[in-house]
Amino acid sequence: MCWNPIINMKFTGVVCIAFVIVLLSALAPTKAVFEEKVACIPTELMTCIPALQTGSQPSADCCGKLKEQESCLCGYIQNPLFSQYVTSENAHKVLATCGIPYPTC
């Protein structure tokens, strides 16, 4: 049986494509491994209380902590113990001053 060079090139192309697909699918799950899980610790936001109560300029520490816990804000909004602090008009001002968009939960 004669080996046809055209069929050989097509086969090689299919093998290369299959290899790339397998390689990419094997690498895709590793992205989740490197994502850091944020601990939602509301007491770390104590530095924001003065700004939340008065609408004053938040401290740099407050903004830093809010940015760290940005993914926690919806949980705080849904928690009756913390929602008053996150849904107030002053909270909107503090988040805006810190450059954090108000969450849509």
Secondary structure, DSSP 8 states (H G I E B T S, - for coil): ----HHHHHHHHHHHHHHHHHHHHHHHTTHHHHHS------GGGGGGGHHHHHH-----HHHHHHHHHTGGGHHHHHHSTTTHHHHHSHHHHHHHHHTT------
